[in-house]
Amino acid sequence: MKLTLRVWRQKNADAEGAMSTYEVDGISSDMSFLEMLDTLNEELILKGEDPVAFDHDCREGICGACSLVINGDAHGPERTTTCQLHMRSFKDGDTIDIEPWRASAFPVIKDLVVDRSAFDRIIQAGGYITAPTGAAPEAHATPVPKPDADSAFEHAECIGCGACVAACPNGAAMLFTSAKINHLNVLPQGAPERETRVLDMVAQMDEEGFGGCTLTGECATACPKGIPLMSITGMNKEWLRATRKVSKR
């Protein structure tokens, strides 16, 4: 395959960025999208040019580090992570636009790499449970109804890639935050921090500068792990419940 790549290049956070055009040839349809970028970078290095910086880690669709907007879609045309997107999804002669996540809370560090530490700070604000010291409790000591366990596992699948933010026209982080809150709030182990968790994490989300949610639904459509849109509704209910409970104290 021969492809034309239009790639966002930006030297650092303070520099002006722009799209640069590259031609790549000999691309196999069996290559992953990141392998195709590796091929481009090898050619750039041989020419003495600066390779394109992009995030990646496991390349197995687990960590979500491979965050790219491809032809306007977060992670590309398939509902998967960028590292699991293969070049068979494109045609010979295609022009492909490759950009970083676009959100004020995700500033560009270099080229296609953005700073997603805002997600870390949201989790730090309340994404934990009380951990009693001493011997580990017996596994069946705290029964969990199967619907609650299924819901917790569903929300625990969130890998924090940020595709929800990139796809949202408002740059909202509601789907990510709701997944982290609902994952713990539905379990008995998360009960001690149930109210403070949702209040603190939502407050941190707002402080980070993410946009407001208007339930457009693009976040759930782009999510490679299928976190449902109803997760946001669940978080809103938790927030209202916590607000009322705190106001009565």
N, C-alpha and C positions, 0 to 999 in steps of 0.2 A: 504493500500500500504506500502511496505517496500522499502526504498530507501537508496542508498549510496551517501552521499554528500561530495564533495571535495571542501572545502571552503578556500579562501585566508585569512590567519591570519597575522596581522602585528600590533605590539603593539603601535607603533607611527610612525611619519613621518621619524624618523632617524633610526628606527630598520629595520633589514632584514626581509622580509616577506617570507612565504612559504605556500603551500597548506596543509591543515589538513583534514583528512578523518573522517567522522562521519556516523553512521548508525541510521536511524530513522524508526520507525515502527508505524503502526496504523494511517497512514496519509490518510485522506479522499480525494477522488477525487474532492469534492466540496470546499475544502480549497483553499484560495488564496495562492500564493507563499509566501507572507509575513507571513501568518498564519502558514504555514509549518515551516518557520524560527523561529517563536515564539515558536512552539512546540520544536524545537531543543534547543532553548535557555532555555526553562523551564527545560529540561533534564540536560543541562550543569550546570545551577544554583543549581539544586538539588545535583549534584555531587561535588559542590564546585569549579567548573571551571568558567573561564571568558566567559560570553556570547559573541556571535558574534555581533559586532557593525555594524549596517546598517542604512541608512537614510530612513525616511518615514515621512509622515505628514497626508495628507487628506485621503489616501487609497481609493480614488474615481476616480483616473485617471486624476486629474485636475492639481496638482502642479508639478508633475515630480520628486519629491524628491527621489522616490524609484528606484534609478539608479543602476542597477546591470547588469553585463555581465553573461548570463546564457548559458552554453554550447557554448560559443563563439559568441553569438548573444546579442546585446544590448536589454535589457528588455525581452529577451527570444525568443522562437520560434513563438510567435504570435505577430501581429502588434498592440501592446498595451503597456501600462505601466506595470511595474513589479507587482504593487499592484492589477492590474486587470487580471493578468495571473493566471489561476487556474490549480490545480494539475491534472485535467483531460487531460491536454496537455502532460502528462507523463505516463509511464507505470510502473506497479509493477516490482520492481527489477532494475529499471534504475539507472545509475550513473550520477549524475548531478554536473557539475563544476560551481562554483559560484565565480566570481571575480569582483573587482571594475572597474570603467572606467579606461582605459589605455591611458593616454595622459600626456605629460610633463607639460601642463598648468593646469592639474587637479591632484596635488600631493595628495597622500594617507595620510589621517589623522590617521585613525585606521581601520584595517580590511577592510570592504567594503565601508567605508566612505571616500569620496574625497572632496577636497576644490574646489568648483566651483565658488568662488568669482570673478574669471576672467570674467565671464559673467556679473556680477553686474557692474564691472568697464567699460565694453564695453557699457552697457546701460547708465551709468552715463556720458560717454563721449559725448553723443548726443541724447539719447532716450527721448527727451522731446519736448514740443511745447510751443510757447509763450502763456502765460496765462494772458490776459488783466484783470485788476481789474475792479470792478464795477459790475453792474447788469449783470446777465447771458444773453447772446444773445438769441433771439428767435430761436427756434429749426429749423425752416425752412428758416432762414435768409441767410444761406450759402448752396445753392444747391450742391449736390454731385451726379454726374452721377452714375447710378446703377453699371456699370462695375467697376468703381473705388471703390465704397462702397464694392462690393463683393470681390475685390482683397484685400482691407484693412482688412476685416473680416477674409479672408483666412489666411493672414499672422499673424493676431492678435492671431490666435489659438496656436501659438508657446508657449510652457510652459517652455522653457529653461531647459529641463531635461539634455541635453548634449548627448543624444543618437547619434546625428549626428557626434559629435566629437569621441565618442567611436567606432563608426562603420567605420569611415574614416581611410583608411590605412595610411594617412598622418597626422591624428590628426587635421584636419582643422575645423575651426568654421564658415565657410562661410555661411552655411545654416541658422544657428542661427542669425548671424549678418545681413544677407540679409532680414530675416523675420522682424527683428526689424526696419530696415531702410525702407523697402518697405511699411510696415504697416503705417508709418507716412508720408513718402514722396508722397504717392499717394493721400493724402487728402489735401484740401486747407488749413486746420488748420496747417499743417506741412510745408507749403511753406516758411515761414520766415527763417527757419533753414535748408532748403533743401540741400544746398551745404555744409555747415559746418557740418551737421549731418553725411553725408556719409564719408566725409574726416576724421572727428575726430573719428568716430566709427571704421572705417577700420584701421586707424593708431593705435588705442588702441588694436584692435584685434591682429595686428602684434606685438605690444610691449609685449603682454601677452605670446608670444611664441607658438602660434598655428601654425600648419603646413600649407603648401600651398595647394590650391585646384587644382586638376587635373581633375575635373568633372568625377570622377569614378562613382558617383551616389549612393554609399552605404549610404550616409547621408539621402537622400530622402527615400530610401527603409526602413531604420530603424526608421524613424520619426514616433512616435505614433499618431501624429496629421495630418500627410499627407501634410506637407509643400512641395510644388513642387520644383523640381530641377531648374526649370526656374526662381525661385526666385533669384538664384545666378546671372543669366544672367541680370536680372533687376537691381541688385545692381551694377554690373560691368558697366552697361550703365550710372547709376546715378553717379558713381565715375568718369568716363571719362567726363561726362558732367560738373561735378563740377570742375574737374581739369582744363578743358579748360576755363571755365568761370573765375576761380580765376587767371589763368595765363594772362588773357587779362586785368586785373585790373591794 
